[in-house]
Each structure stands twice: as structure tokens, then as C-alpha cells.
Amino acid sequence: MTTSSIGLRQRAAFFVIVTFVTACIGCGEKEKTMLFHAGVGQRSSLLDVEKAFVERHPDVSINFSFKGSGYFIADIARSKEGDLFLPGEEFYLLQAVERGYIEDYDPERDIAAHFMVVIATPKGNPANITKIEDFARPGARVGLGNPKACAIGIWDEKIFKRAGIWEEVKKNQAQSAKCIAEVLNTVQHKVVDATLLWSSTAVLALNDIEIIPLEPKYRGFVRLPVAITTFAKHSDLAQQLKDFILSDEGAAIFRSHAYVTDPGPLDEDGFCTDGGKATEDDCKWLVEAAKIVKDKSIPVNEKTCGHLLGEVLRQRQTERAGSL
């Protein structure tokens, strides 16, 4: 056997080994990645959805594109990318349907959960805001969302017009936020005296704000639709993820983040018509959760926190870690 033939065999063996090792390394990598467009207000719940779904589908990863709902149509129109779409208001999804970006949307079936609108004030409620009419009080600093950029802005106008105080509230406007996270940030830092928030956003800052449920006649609910895009690269997986979101397990995840899964009967504008009976517990546990995070003498368990136990524990632990 010649030296050259031995060298060739050695190189061939080396190539086989490298190929095998490379293949083995690739075995642990995600094989399919879905792009999920979602409103920034859904971040915490959807990250829990992702965790539960990926545990069942270890070869899948999910990339989320979180932003103010009003920005998605332009993004989708330009990129034609994404597998699923879950904006913070049905209005934005219907825009996508009209443009042919969404397929097979059923407005009765494809609702993951509901936002509930609540009043939020800085910790201690220094301006003593207790009801919707207080937003029109001279000198009150009010946070509003930009309706062209975020869904809460649409509901600001709807609720204040329903109360007959929209013009007065606009005179008190101290903020025009581009996303729900910005609205929360300003009330946390006492830039405003009061604002309207989704319950699922307010629950993220229980130690920094006070939560006041709206009177039933002003209590609005926002449908959170989820749909598959017409240009989805992984339509079968997208359907599985959508089905999981719409399942009982998916609903329980959303409810643990202060979304409402049963708002009761609503009128055509999204306001409750049962006097708040269906959401009495949802409002009660929100108020209790905010109290418990602030008052360390209250034990944290299902009796004191209800379905918000996980969120209360997380914030208690976060605060404890920050003080070490």
C-alpha cells in the first residue's frame, strides 16, 4: 500500500467523522421556527404558552414579534412573513383579513381571551381617583394611548365618550402612548395621576400601582383573536399552536395572567350587560393581588390570591431578590 493511498483513506475517514459529529450536534437544534406577531400586552401570557407548547414539540421554536398592534399591518404588508397573528384588538386583525393576510378567521371560535379595562393609579393613589368621572376633574393628569398605535387608545375614547366626559379628559391629557407598556410605565413613575389599562397589563406592576375596577356600565372587554396568516411557512404547526391557545389549558394560562375568559353577555360595543356579575371574581382577585403584594403580612396561597397566585408569587420573589 502506497503512502498516498493511506493518506486518502485517512482523509476519507476524517471526513466521515466530521460529518457524523456535525450531524449529531445538529440533532439538538430546533428544526422549525415559527414567527408569531403579537401585541406587546400579551408578552407574559404568550411566553407561558410557548413554554407549554414547546415541551410537547421539542423540535419547534417560536420567535415572537411583540409591538403596538397598530404597527403590524405595515410590517406584514412589507415582509409577507409570519405564521400567526394575535393583536391587542380585533379591529387590527380585521384589517389584515380585508387585505387578504389572514385565512379562515371565525370571530366566534377564534377568541383566545378578553382584555378587561381597569383604572390604574400610582401607588397610594395620591390624586384620589376613584371613578371614571374623576378623569375629567380640573388639573388631573391623564395618560391616554394613541389609537393609531395601540388598542387601549381606542378604548380610552369609547369609555370616556360613554361617560360623557371625553372633551374634558382630552384637556387633561399628559401622555399619548405608542404602546400599552408605555402607558404602564408612566403610571408606575407617577408621570400621570390615572390611566386606563388592560387588567393583564396592570397585574404586572402590583407593587407600584393601585387597581380600581370600572363600574359595570363602563366595564369594557376586548376580544383577543388569533389567526393563521395566508403566507405561513409552517401552517400545520401554526394550526396546532392556535388550537392549543384556544384549548382549556390555553385559557387557564391566559386567566393566570389576569385575562378574562368569560366576560358574560356584552353589547355590540363590548361593554358588559349583566351588571358585572360574570367578572365579579376577576375584579375581586385583581384588587386582592395588588394588596397582597404590598402587604407582606398576608399569606400567599390560593385562598388569598385565587387564579393570580403565580403572578403574586413571582412579584413577591422578584421584590425579595431585589432587596438582597
Rosetta blueprint (number, residue, H / E / L):
1 M L
2 T L
3 T H
4 S H
5 S H
6 I H
7 G H
8 L H
9 R H
10 Q H
11 R H
12 A H
13 A H
14 F H
15 F H
16 V H
17 I H
18 V H
19 T H
20 F H
21 V H
22 T H
23 A H
24 C H
25 I H
26 G H
27 C H
28 G L
29 E L
30 K L
31 E L
32 K E
33 T E
34 M E
35 L E
36 F E
37 H E
38 A E
39 G E
40 V H
41 G H
42 Q H
43 R H
44 S H
45 S H
46 L H
47 L H
48 D H
49 V H
50 E H
51 K H
52 A H
53 F H
54 V H
55 E H
56 R H
57 H L
58 P L
59 D L
60 V E
61 S E
62 I E
63 N E
64 F E
65 S E
66 F E
67 K E
68 G L
69 S H
70 G H
71 Y H
72 F H
73 I H
74 A H
75 D H
76 I H
77 A H
78 R H
79 S H
80 K L
81 E L
82 G L
83 D L
84 L E
85 F E
86 L E
87 P L
88 G L
89 E L
90 E H
91 F H
92 Y H
93 L H
94 L H
95 Q H
96 A H
97 V H
98 E H
99 R L
100 G L
101 Y L
102 I E
103 E E
104 D L
105 Y L
106 D L
107 P L
108 E L
109 R L
110 D L
111 I E
112 A E
113 A E
114 H E
115 F E
116 M E
117 V E
118 V E
119 I E
120 A E
121 T E
122 P E
123 K L
124 G L
125 N L
126 P L
127 A L
128 N L
129 I L
130 T L
131 K L
132 I H
133 E H
134 D H
135 F H
136 A H
137 R L
138 P L
139 G L
140 A L
141 R L
142 V E
143 G E
144 L E
145 G E
146 N L
147 P L
148 K L
149 A L
150 C L
151 A H
152 I H
153 G H
154 I H
155 W H
156 D H
157 E H
158 K H
159 I H
160 F H
161 K H
162 R H
163 A L
164 G L
165 I L
166 W H
167 E H
168 E H
169 V H
170 K H
171 K H
172 N L
173 Q E
174 A E
175 Q E
176 S E
177 A E
178 K L
179 C L
180 I H
181 A H
182 E H
183 V H
184 L H
185 N H
186 T H
187 V H
188 Q H
189 H L
190 K L
191 V L
192 V L
193 D L
194 A E
195 T E
196 L E
197 L E
198 W E
199 S H
200 S H
201 T H
202 A H
203 V H
204 L H
205 A H
206 L L
207 N L
208 D L
209 I E
210 E E
211 I E
212 I E
213 P E
214 L L
215 E L
216 P H
217 K H
218 Y H
219 R L
220 G E
221 F E
222 V E
223 R E
224 L E
225 P E
226 V L
227 A E
228 I E
229 T E
230 T L
231 F L
232 A L
233 K L
234 H L
235 S H
236 D H
237 L H
238 A H
239 Q H
240 Q H
241 L H
242 K H
243 D H
244 F H
245 I H
246 L L
247 S L
248 D H
249 E H
250 G H
251 A H
252 A H
253 I H
254 F H
255 R H
256 S L
257 H L
258 A L
259 Y L
260 V E
261 T L
262 D L
263 P L
264 G L
265 P L
266 L E
267 D L
268 E L
269 D L
270 G L
271 F E
272 C E
273 T L
274 D L
275 G L
276 G L
277 K L
278 A L
279 T L
280 E H
281 D H
282 D H
283 C H
284 K H
285 W H
286 L H
287 V H
288 E H
289 A H
290 A H
291 K H
292 I H
293 V H
294 K H
295 D L
296 K L
297 S L
298 I L
299 P L
300 V L
301 N L
302 E H
303 K H
304 T H
305 C H
306 G H
307 H H
308 L H
309 L H
310 G H
311 E H
312 V H
313 L H
314 R H
315 Q H
316 R H
317 Q H
318 T H
319 E H
320 R H
321 A H
322 G H
323 S H
324 L L
